[in-house]
């Protein structure tokens, strides 16, 4: 990501509607696994630490982050979050079968060889361990955030499911989310492009009123999306399980 994007994320991730809602969704999905608090958890693509904050606050005690950027290490250390190791998701510096859960949330779209990244995630999971994956979806939504975050692609659900089934992973839950705001976000991105608005991140397009309004909408969205399973959304989520070897 651009350095400015890290700065904006670090400033907003604790309270911005998008990050708050995602943490709520992720905690709900992780809760379904009934993991012990001492489970070994790896957060791949830690960025400025939103998932590390979530896991720490939820009481998990064996959490490790990984990111390829020095900016990530700097911001997470400044916040006093769990340890982050510098490394590459396509060549994870960990032994095989070492983690009960891996989080790869909005990571695969940054990687040239996403198949290798998925294979490495599968390798470091214990047999029967789980991975929580989210990605941005639908190329028509390509916009400022994809550019400043250095995305390589956006996905559709069938493409994502094929990708993670190549290694030793079995999808057990999958759905699109952030579907209620799909059209407003599409229109907003078209307007930002049309008027050539210069921003470090879309997170800057915010106010206390807007943050509260979008937070309530997003909360409703993530509450029903796992059950409604809409045919589209700004993001896709897959929970997958490593096969027994």
C-alpha positions in Angstrom: 0.0 0.0 0.0 1.0 3.6 -0.3 2.6 5.0 2.8 -0.3 7.6 3.1 -2.8 4.7 3.1 -1.1 3.2 6.1 -1.3 6.5 7.9 -5.1 6.9 7.2 -5.8 3.3 8.1 -3.9 3.6 11.4 -5.8 6.7 12.3 -9.3 5.3 11.4 -9.3 1.6 11.9 -10.4 1.7 15.6 -13.6 3.6 14.9 -14.4 3.6 11.1 -17.6 1.8 10.2 -15.9 -0.6 7.8 -13.2 -1.8 10.1 -15.6 -2.0 13.1 -18.1 -4.0 11.1 -15.6 -6.4 9.7 -14.2 -7.1 13.1 -17.7 -7.9 14.3 -18.2 -10.3 11.3 -14.9 -12.0 11.8 -15.5 -12.5 15.5 -18.8 -14.1 14.8 -17.2 -16.5 12.3 -14.3 -17.3 14.6 -16.8 -17.9 17.4 -18.4 -20.7 15.4 -15.1 -22.6 15.6 -15.1 -22.8 19.4 -11.3 -22.4 19.6 -9.6 -22.4 23.0 -8.1 -19.0 24.0 -4.6 -20.5 23.7 -5.1 -21.5 20.0 -2.2 -20.6 17.8 -3.5 -17.9 15.4 -1.7 -16.2 12.5 -2.9 -13.0 10.9 -1.4 -12.7 7.4 -1.2 -9.2 5.9 -1.5 -7.5 9.3 -1.3 -3.9 7.9 -1.9 -1.5 10.9 -3.3 -4.2 13.2 -7.1 -4.2 13.0 -7.3 -8.0 13.3 -4.6 -8.1 16.0 -6.6 -5.6 18.1 -9.7 -7.8 17.6 -8.0 -11.0 18.6 -6.3 -9.5 21.6 -9.5 -7.9 22.9 -11.3 -11.3 22.4 -8.8 -12.9 24.8 -6.7 -15.0 22.4 -3.2 -15.3 23.9 -1.1 -16.9 21.1 -1.5 -14.5 18.2 1.1 -13.6 15.6 1.0 -11.2 12.7 2.9 -11.3 9.4 3.4 -8.5 6.9 5.9 -7.7 4.2 5.9 -3.9 5.0 8.1 -2.1 7.5 5.2 0.4 7.8 3.0 -2.4 9.3 5.7 -3.4 11.8 6.1 0.3 12.8 2.4 1.0 13.3 1.5 -2.3 15.1 4.5 -1.8 17.5 3.5 1.8 18.2 0.0 0.5 19.2 1.4 -2.2 21.5 -0.3 -5.0 19.5 0.9 -8.6 19.4 4.2 -9.4 17.5 4.4 -9.0 13.8 7.0 -10.8 11.7 8.2 -9.4 8.5 7.7 -12.0 5.7 6.1 -13.0 2.4 2.7 -14.8 2.3 4.0 -16.8 -0.7 6.9 -18.1 1.4 5.7 -18.1 5.0 8.6 -18.4 7.5 6.8 -20.9 9.7 6.9 -24.7 10.1 4.2 -26.8 8.5 1.1 -27.6 10.5 1.7 -25.0 13.2 -1.5 -22.9 13.4 -5.1 -23.6 14.4 -6.4 -20.6 12.5 -5.0 -18.3 9.8 -6.7 -15.0 8.9 -6.0 -13.7 5.4 -8.5 -10.8 5.2 -8.1 -8.6 2.1 -4.7 -10.1 1.4 -4.8 -12.3 -1.7 -5.7 -9.4 -4.0 -2.3 -7.9 -3.2 -0.3 -10.9 -4.4 0.8 -11.7 -7.9 0.8 -15.5 -7.3 -2.4 -15.9 -5.2 -2.3 -19.7 -5.8 1.1 -19.9 -4.1 -0.2 -17.7 -1.3 -3.2 -20.1 -0.7 -0.9 -23.1 -0.8 1.4 -21.6 1.8 -1.6 -20.8 4.1 -2.8 -24.4 3.7 0.7 -25.7 4.5 1.0 -23.9 7.9 -2.4 -25.0 9.1 -2.7 -28.0 11.4 -4.8 -30.8 10.0 -8.4 -29.7 10.7 -7.3 -26.1 11.2 -9.2 -23.3 9.6 -8.5 -20.2 7.5 -10.7 -17.2 7.2 -10.4 -15.4 3.9 -11.9 -12.2 2.6 -11.3 -10.4 -0.7 -12.8 -7.5 -2.6 -15.1 -8.5 -5.4 -16.4 -7.5 -8.9 -14.1 -5.7 -11.3 -16.8 -3.0 -11.9 -16.1 -1.7 -8.4 -12.4 -1.0 -9.2 -11.6 2.4 -7.8 -9.4 4.6 -5.7 -8.9 2.1 -2.9 -7.7 -0.6 -5.3 -5.2 1.8 -6.7 -3.7 3.2 -3.4 -3.7 -0.3 -1.9 -1.9 -1.8 -4.9 -4.5 -4.4 -5.7 -3.8 -6.9 -8.5 -7.4 -8.0 -9.0 -10.9 -8.2 -7.6 -12.7 -11.6 -7.4 -15.9 -13.4 -7.9 -17.0 -16.2 -5.5 -16.5 -19.1 -8.0 -13.0 -17.9 -8.8 -12.1 -17.6 -5.1 -13.5 -21.1 -4.3 -11.5 -22.7 -7.1 -8.4 -20.9 -5.8 -8.6 -22.2 -2.3 -9.6 -25.7 -3.3 -6.3 -26.3 -5.2 -4.3 -26.7 -2.0 -5.4 -28.9 0.9 -8.4 -26.8 1.8 -12.2 -27.5 2.0 -14.6 -24.5 2.0 -17.2 -24.9 4.7 -18.9 -21.4 4.6 -18.9 -18.8 1.8 -20.9 -15.7 1.0 -20.8 -12.2 -0.3 -21.2 -9.3 2.2 -21.6 -5.5 2.1 -24.3 -6.0 -0.5 -26.7 -3.3 0.7 -24.1 -0.6 -0.1 -23.0 -2.2 -3.4 -24.7 0.4 -5.6 -23.9 3.5 -3.5 -20.2 2.4 -3.4 -20.2 1.8 -7.1 -21.7 5.3 -7.8 -19.3 6.9 -5.3 -16.3 5.4 -6.9 -17.5 6.5 -10.4 -17.9 10.1 -9.1 -14.5 10.1 -7.4 -13.0 9.1 -10.7 -15.1 11.5 -12.8 -14.1 14.5 -10.6 -10.5 13.3 -10.1 -10.7 13.6 -6.4 -7.3 13.2 -4.7 -7.4 11.2 -1.5 -4.9 9.0 0.4 -7.7 6.5 1.1 -11.5 6.3 0.8 -11.6 6.2 4.6 -11.1 10.0 4.4 -14.6 10.3 3.0 -16.3 10.3 6.4 -17.9 12.3 9.1 -19.4 11.4 12.5 -22.9 11.4 11.1 -21.9 9.4 8.0 -19.9 7.0 10.1 -22.8 6.3 12.4 -25.3 5.9 9.5 -23.1 3.6 7.5 -22.2 1.6 10.6 -25.8 0.8 11.2 -26.4 -0.2 7.6 -23.3 -2.4 7.6 -24.2 -4.0 10.9 -27.6 -5.0 9.4 -25.8 -6.3 6.3 -23.3 -8.5 8.1 -26.1 -9.8 10.3 -28.2 -11.2 7.4 -25.5 -11.9 4.7 -24.4 -15.2 6.2 -28.0 -16.5 6.0 -29.3 -14.6 3.0 -26.2 -15.4 0.9 -26.8 -12.6 -1.6 -25.5 -13.1 -5.2 -23.3 -10.0 -5.0 -21.4 -7.8 -2.5 -18.5 -5.5 -2.2 -16.6 -8.3 -0.5 -16.6 -12.1 -0.3 -15.9 -14.3 2.7 -14.8 -18.0 2.8 -14.1 -20.1 5.9 -12.2 -23.2 4.9 -10.8 -26.2 6.7 -7.5 -28.0 6.2 -7.9 -31.7 5.2 -6.6 -34.3 7.6 -3.3 -35.5 6.2 
